[in-house]
Amino acid sequence: MHWLCIGVVSISTMLAWGWEIRQVNADSRLPDSTLSEPNVAAATNSTRSATTIIAVGDVMLSRDVEQKMIRKNDWKYPFLETAELTSRGDIVFGNLESPLISGPAVPTGSMSFRADPKAVEGLAFAGFTVLSLANNHMNNRGADGIASTISALEQAGIAHAGAGLAGAESRQPAIIEKNGISFGFLAYTYNKGPSAAATTAHMDEQNLIADLDALRGKADVMVVSMHAGNEYRDQPSQQQIDFAHTAIDHGASLVIGHHPHVVQPIEQYNDGYILYSLGNFVFDQMWSRATREGAVATITFTGTAIAPPVLTPVLIYDFSQPRILTGPEADAVIERMPSFTK
């Protein structure tokens, strides 16, 4: 396992600083002269179009986040400071951590989430095109919560993976075609859902292999979402590592992780990349700096070839709203996301 340094790139002159993983000699810092435009523009001289996936971590629209949106009378409120960045993606991915179903307000501290289906307006405003529903909170409101969530997303034109109204549906992929390339998304969670028909897809390596084999003939690029890891720990668990490596070994180009609520390392493994945890994106965990921090990842494909991810750190304010970090504050987040190859 060889550790890499992280070089600084400019994500946009109108936005904020970002970071690109570059393979260099261990412990050598990239000089300032390496500043360059991000990989989003890297394919301009190529005969094949570039497709950009923008990915974020946990998006929780319940508890204090929902109350902020209601008080502000604005379902877009959590995304106002980052939508200009996220909506630039051809495909925009996140983990939806709360079912969308009507009901009474969820008190601060409750671990049973729900958010008003009207909150889908903010998801659409932020540019989300595909969401993982495979997480430990999607079953909080049972089958009705999953059904209501799927209905709200589909009415908004947002694809989803990782949960379904029947057991087999939870393992069905979301397939999105952009620039003549089809991208297939599978999503899994560490926790087993209830035995009821409506449930989430569990992290089982044999199921993962079977699902990737089935997807291979339908998608040019395969992406796996993984909701796993030890909460508030800055290093991946063995379950995360094994599952992600299996995904890449069986054809996935990218694994996107979430659940720890803090950022974790990035790994270049064989021909793919693993984002073990992008941390929180929209959440009300204001009790520590680490749980307020997250990263937006920009991953560019030229045809089916993946380029190193570009990271833009964010910090959550007002119990709900991520804002882009710059300068030393952004550097501090990146330093907590060491990157390596294997």
N, C-alpha and C positions, 0 to 999 in steps of 0.2 A: 504494500500500500504506500504510494508515494504522494506526499503532500504538495500542494501547489500554492503559489501565491495568487493574489487576485489583483488584476489591473483595473484602473479606473477608466471608464469611457463616458462620453457625453450622450445621455439618452435622447436629449432634444434640447436645442437652445431655448425653447419655450417652456420646457418642463424642468426636470431635475437631473441630478447626477445619477448615473447607473454604474454597474460593475459587471465586467465580463471575466469569465474564467479563462485563463490562458496557461498553457503548459510551459513552465519555465523551470530553471534549476531551483531546487528546494532552498528556502530561506533567502532567496534573492528578490528584492523589491523591484517592481517594474519602474523605470524612470519616468519622469513627467513627459518625456518625448514620445511615450507610447499612447498618449491621448488620441482618440480617434472617434469617428462616428460608430454607433452600435451596429450589430449584425443585421438589424432591420434593413439596412441599405446594402448589405454585402453582396446581394445577387444582381445588382444593377447591370453588371457587365456579363451576366450569365444569359444563356439562351433559355433558361427555365425560370419561371416566375418564383418569387419568394413568397412563402406563406408564413405568417406570424401567429403563434399561439401565445397569448398572455394568460398567465395562471396566477391565482392568489390562493391563500389558505382558507381558514375557517370563516364563513359568513353566517353569523348568528343574528337573527332579526327579532328575537324575543326579549323578554325582561326589560331592562332599561333602554335597550336600543329601540324597541317598539314604542315605549313611552316617549322617547325623544321625538320620534317621527310623528306621533300623535300631537304632542305639544307644539311642534313646529308646523303642524298641518302640512307636512311635506314627506311623502314616502320616498323621495329621492335624497333626503338629508344625509344619510350615511355616506353617500357616494359623490357629494358635490365637489370635494377637493381632489378626487382621483379619477373621475369619469373621463376627463380629457386624455389621461394616460391609458386607462383600460380599454376604452372604446376604440383605440387605434389598432387593436388586434383583429386579424381575420377571424380567429376563433378565440373566445374568451371563456376561461374555465375557472370554477371555484367549487368549494364544498359547502353546500347549503345545510347548515347545522340545525335548522329548526323547521318543522313541518309548517306549511301554510294552511291554516284552518281557523275559522272564526271561533271566538270563545272569550272568557273573562281574561282580564289582565293577568300576566304572570308576574308574581312578586319577585323583587330582588332576592337572590339567593336560591330560588327554586331551581331544581335540576330537571324539571319536566317542561320542555319548551313548546311554544307554538307562537306563530305570528299571523297577523291578518293577511289573507290572500291579496289584499290591496298592495302589500309590500312588494309584490312582483313588479310594480311600476318602477321601483328603484333598481331592481335587478336589470330590467330592460334598459333603463337610462344609462347604467354603467356599461352596457354593451355585452352582458353575458349571453353566450350562445349555447353553452352546455354546462350542466351542473351535476356534481356527484350527490346522490342522495344516500349513499352507503356510509352511514355513521351511527354512533350510539344514541343519537337523539331523534332520528327520523321515525322511530316507533313510539315516541312519547305519547302520541294521540291515536295509536292503534291503526287499524286498517282505514278508518275514516280520514285520519290525518295524512296517510300516504296517498289515498285517492284524491283528496282535496289539493294536495301539493302538486301531484301530476297534472291534474286538471288546470290549475292556475298557470303552471309553466307552459303547458301545451297551448293554452289560449294566448299566451304572450309570445309564442314561437321560440321557446327556449327548450333545447333538447336536454335529456337527463339520462343517467345510468345509475345502477346500483340499488334500485328498489322497484318493486312491482306489486301488482294486485294478485299475482299468483307467484308461487315460489320460483318457477322457471323464468318468469319475467324479470326478476331482480338481476339476473345474469345476462340479460340481453344488452348488446352494445348500443351506443349512440353513434351514428355515422354521419359525418359532415363532409361535404365536398367543397373544396376551395381550390381555385386555380388549376382545375383538372386533376387534383389529387384528393383521394378520399382518406379521411382521418377517422379511425374507429376508437371509441373510448369505452373502457370497461372500468367498473368501480367496485371496490370491496371494503369491508370494515372488519376490524378485529373481533367485534362482539357478534355473537349469534343472536339473530332476531327470534321473535316468538314463533311457535309452531303454526301460528295462523297463516292463512294463505298469503296475505299481504305482508311482505317482509323485505329485509335488505340482504344483499349478497355478502356472505361470510368469506373471510380470507382462508381459503383452502387451496393449497398449491396444486393439487390434482385438478380441481375445478378450473383454476387459473389456466393451466396448460391446455385443458380441453377447450376452454373459451377462446384462447388465443389461436388454437388450431382451427376452430370454426370461423373465427374472424378473418384469418389470413387471406382467404379468397374473396373477401368482401371489402377489405380496406387496404390501401397502399401503405399507410402508416398506422401503427397501433400504439395507443397511449393507455397506461394503467393508472388509476387513482387508488391510493392506499390510505385508509384512515386507521392509523395504528401508531404505536409507540407509547412510551411512558410520559405521562403528563408532566410538564414543567422541567423536563430533562433535556439538556442541550446536545445529547448524543443519541443516535438511533439504537433501538433495541435489536437483539439478534433476530427477532421475528420480522422486523422491518427489513433488515439486510437480506435475509434469506428469501423473503417474498419478492423483493425488488429484483434481486439477482435472477431469480427464476423467471420473472417477467421478461427481463432483457435476454436471458439465455434462450427464450422461446419466441423471440421476434419483436418484442416491444422496443420502441425507440426512446421512450420517455416514461418515467414513473414520477407521479406528482403526489407528495405526501402531505398529510395534515393530521391533526388531533393533539400533538403535544402542547399546543398553545404557545410555543416558543420556537424560534428558528433553530434549525439543525443543519449539519453539513450537506454539501452537494458532492456526489460521486460521479466521475466519468467511468463507466464500467463497460468494457468491450466497446461496442459501437453505439452505446446509449448513454443517457444521463438520468441520474436519480436525484430528485429534490426531496430529501427525507422529510423536511417540514418547512413550509413557508410561514409558519406562525399564524397568528390571528390577523385577519384583514378587517372584519367588522365584528366587534365583540365589546362587552361591557366590563371586561376584567381590568379595571383601572388600578388595581391594588399593587401592581409592580411594573417597573419599566419593561421587563422582559415580556410580559403578557400584553403590553401595549405595542410592542414592536412586531413588524412583519416584513415580508418582502414580496414584491411583485416581480414575477419572472417573465421575461420575454424570450421565447424560443423560436428561432427562425429555421424553416426548412426550405432548401432549394431543391425542388422536386421532392424526393423522399430522403435527402441527405440532411441530417440535423447538425446545426451549428451550436457552439457553446452558449449556454443561457446567459442572458444579461439580467442583472438584479437591480431593482430600485427599492430601497428601504422606505418603509412608512412607519408612522407613529400614530396611535389612536388617541384622539382628543374627545372630550365631552361624552364619554361612555358609549361612543358609537361611530365616530367619524375619523377614518384614517387620512393622514396628510403626508405628503412626500417630504422626506428628509434630505438635507444636503450637508455638505461639508463634514466636519468632525463627527456630528451626530450620525450621519449615514455611515461613515467609516467604522464607527463603533459597532453597528449592526453587522456589517460585512465581516468584521473580525470575529464575530460569533458564528459565522457560517464558513468554517474552514473547508477547503475543497481538496479532493484527492482523486487519483486515478487508480484503477486496478485492471 
